[in-house]
Amino acid sequence: FHAAMPEEAWRYALPSTPETQCLRRYGFHGISYQGLTRQLQVLSGAPSPQRLLALHLGNGASLCAILEGRSVATSMGYSPLDGLTMGTRCGSIGGGAVLALAAAVGVERAARILNHESGLLGLGGASDMRTLAASDTPEARFAIQHFCYWAVRHAGSAIAAMGGLDAIAFTGGIGEHAAGVRSEIVKGLGFLGAAIDPAANAASQARLHPEGAAVGVWIIPAREEETMAAEALRLLG
């Protein structure tokens, strides 16, 4: 799905050498986003929005700018480590910080810290958003705040890549079930006309935006296995 991204979106500003040949922004959750675009058309009863911000939020989290049905930017990069704050992954971090950590503790230990001991777990003491939401500790509250803040920050970049915003779609375990997280992210994008109906959000209904809203907001169940099966059938056919 992310193979559609323009070169300036997937290429890192590295010299072209044999050592850097495979270092590029691949992106992940492509199967989820591919299925999401199809499901949204069914749920809404309308063609896919021209400029769709899709957020796959779970233990692994990413977002994608989908312009006219095609991926033009995504938050994950060479590996699933990049981008949003996640359950145990730190998300975006400066290369200098990675080099410093690797120099201090070794590459193998640094990789474990960045991938398995960071994110919500590192900030709030738990990788499960439900556990954090039920906790009243300052650390848990900050972890949720950090998660939402960086989702909005990366969303701004994705929206710029599309030249605007027509709709938002949430998917994944957190995206489908964490009403508070959805509310905070949409609130952060309110300057673009995004808004949700509190009752619809609390009930996790498919359509979250109020009547006449400038930006559509939806919950789309993650059905990656169904998407893979449909694609396999298409190829076999």
Disulfide bonds with the S-S distance in Angstrom:
none
